[in-house]
Amino acid sequence: MSCACPTATRAVIDRAVASGSLHSSHLRRIGALTTSSIGFGAYRVGSSAHFEAMQAALSSGVINLVETSTHYGTRYPGESEEMIGACLRALENSGRRKRDEIVVVTKIGHITVPREHLEQGTSDDYEKTLGYKNIVRDRSAGSTQNTKQRHTAAGAVGDMQVEERTQGSDDIDNALQQINTASLTPLQKTWHCLEPDFILDEYAASKMRLGTAPDILFLHNPEFFLSQALIAGVPLGEAWREMEQRLETAFATLEALKAAGEIAGFGVSGNFLSCYHSVSGRPNSYEALSLQSCLGAAVDAMARCYSSCFW
């Protein structure tokens, strides 16, 4: 499948505005791409009901943005990206929507430890097989992960009962059959990494799950490094200097992907909870992201790569 196209995304939104389905104030520009101000967030998705809702949103002619992360899903990491890929194929095959009309956003940063390694007490061995440097392993880095939701044969997701699907949803079954569910594992505690090799590996894996290249890549929760620094007693100034260096290196990697035409843009997705409280119970000066520092690191990365970026 192709990627989002400036002309196609603009045409979708222009039609929505012209028909009165979308107010012009809800038009957003992401670089050269045009999107609705509201997108479809695909965090804990995995059921046929979720798939049907995603199709309804993206085929509405109003919403043309879908957002996920490499580790999102209800049953196993990456399930959300696979469902988005299946949805995009179903929409294109049915003629309801073209891939170049939809902006796909995903996020990179989390390393999910497989359940079997946790059960066998071999998490450290698993980490050694990854070969990445500077992995954040603090408990707080996994605190936002869902570990309670499970699918049941009756069609329940956690405590939520899924309603009977409509008769016109045969394409859902066909699309879901394309999703690989051979290694289903519940989401578990995650580690975190923003090393260049990890970003590139995750990007390649994301492309495979989506069946297309994502248009926008976000660094996911980079503040988890600061959480670990706080626990380790690293002075605040020293922690932020290291954080800015890690951000610049990560941004340079994303800038290289953009310069190569692999993605249309990049940014940062932080955990808003750090603005309200600290996961450690201590002052959150470490864990609340500084927009100015992020922008500074991005500008430095852009200068290093000698190409343009947008925010």
Buried (B, 14 or more C-beta within 10 A) or exposed (E): BEBBBBEBBBBBBBEBBEEEBBEEEBBBEBBBBBBBEEBBBBEBBBBBBBBBBBBEBBBBBBBBBBBBBBBBBBBBBBBBBBBBBBBBBBBBEEEBBBBBBBBBBBBBBBBBBBBEBBEEEBBEEBBEEBEBEBBBBBEBBBBBBEEEBEBEEEBBBEEEEBEEBEEEBEBBEEBBEEBEEEEBBBBBBBBBBBBBEBBBBBBEBBBEBBBBBBBBBBBBBBBBBBBBBBBEEBEEEEBBEBBBEBBBBBBBBBBBBBBEEBBBBBBBBBBEBBEEEBBBEEEBEBBBBBEEBBEBBBBBBBEBBEEEBBE
